[in-house]
Amino acid sequence: MPQTEERIDAIEQEITDIRSDVRLQNAMLIKCGEQMSDLRTGQHELRKGQDELRTITADLRTGQDELRTITADLRTGQDELRTITAGLRTGQEELRAITDDLRTGQDELRKGQEEIRETLEEFRAAFAVVLDEVRQQKAWREEFSHKLARVIAKSEGLDA
């Protein structure tokens, strides 16, 4: 019995761990969605800035210093976007790995549950055999008690 309880406790702990991993996965998905939204906003702002740059260049050919500053800022923004994109890709890969681990854990959990079911069925069968043996011994004991009572009664000269 202690082994079965330990196995059940271990499976319950695995379920708790899987639920925790699923919550973490959901949180990571939300964060990825937020970062994708930020990325889209950043891309929109980048495009908007590029359009403004074209207008300034056409209107102010003498504003080369200002243009160089804006270009440098845009490059920094692109680098930041690349960094964010790389981070998102890394997050996606980590999420895929976690999902694979969760699937593996679920498979192991199913196998463990099946083993517990099989063990329980074996226990029930063994218990039925033991219960049957106890009934047979009880019947034999009652029969033996009656026979012994008759033998004692006969030995004492009484008719039982």
FENHUMO-V234521 format. One record per backbone hydrogen bond with DSSP energy under -1.0 kcal/mol. NH is the residue of the N-H (numbers start at 1). CO is the residue of the C=O. If there is no record, write none. Layout:
BEGIN
nh=NH co=CO
nh=NH co=CO
END
This chain:
BEGIN
nh=5 co=1
nh=6 co=2
nh=7 co=3
nh=8 co=4
nh=9 co=5
nh=10 co=6
nh=11 co=7
nh=12 co=8
nh=13 co=9
nh=14 co=10
nh=15 co=11
nh=16 co=12
nh=17 co=13
nh=18 co=14
nh=19 co=15
nh=20 co=16
nh=21 co=17
nh=22 co=18
nh=23 co=19
nh=24 co=20
nh=25 co=21
nh=26 co=22
nh=27 co=23
nh=28 co=24
nh=29 co=25
nh=30 co=26
nh=31 co=27
nh=32 co=28
nh=33 co=29
nh=34 co=30
nh=35 co=31
nh=36 co=32
nh=37 co=33
nh=38 co=34
nh=39 co=35
nh=40 co=36
nh=41 co=37
nh=42 co=38
nh=43 co=39
nh=44 co=40
nh=45 co=41
nh=46 co=42
nh=47 co=43
nh=48 co=44
nh=49 co=45
nh=50 co=46
nh=51 co=47
nh=52 co=48
nh=53 co=49
nh=54 co=50
nh=55 co=51
nh=56 co=52
nh=57 co=53
nh=58 co=54
nh=59 co=55
nh=60 co=56
nh=63 co=60
nh=67 co=63
nh=68 co=64
nh=69 co=65
nh=70 co=66
nh=71 co=67
nh=72 co=68
nh=73 co=69
nh=74 co=70
nh=75 co=71
nh=76 co=72
nh=77 co=73
nh=78 co=74
nh=79 co=75
nh=80 co=76
nh=81 co=77
nh=82 co=78
nh=83 co=79
nh=84 co=80
nh=85 co=81
nh=86 co=82
nh=87 co=83
nh=88 co=84
nh=89 co=85
nh=90 co=86
nh=91 co=87
nh=92 co=88
nh=93 co=89
nh=94 co=90
nh=95 co=91
nh=96 co=92
nh=97 co=93
nh=98 co=94
nh=99 co=95
nh=100 co=96
nh=101 co=97
nh=102 co=98
nh=103 co=99
nh=104 co=100
nh=105 co=101
nh=106 co=102
nh=107 co=103
nh=108 co=104
nh=109 co=105
nh=110 co=106
nh=111 co=107
nh=112 co=108
nh=113 co=109
nh=114 co=110
nh=115 co=111
nh=116 co=112
nh=117 co=113
nh=118 co=114
nh=119 co=115
nh=120 co=116
nh=121 co=117
nh=122 co=118
nh=123 co=119
nh=124 co=120
nh=125 co=121
nh=126 co=122
nh=127 co=123
nh=128 co=124
nh=129 co=125
nh=130 co=126
nh=131 co=127
nh=132 co=128
nh=133 co=129
nh=134 co=130
nh=135 co=131
nh=136 co=132
nh=137 co=133
nh=138 co=134
nh=139 co=135
nh=140 co=136
nh=141 co=137
nh=142 co=138
nh=143 co=139
nh=144 co=140
nh=145 co=141
nh=146 co=142
nh=147 co=143
nh=148 co=144
nh=149 co=145
nh=150 co=146
nh=151 co=147
nh=152 co=148
nh=153 co=149
nh=154 co=150
nh=155 co=151
nh=156 co=152
nh=157 co=154
nh=158 co=153
END
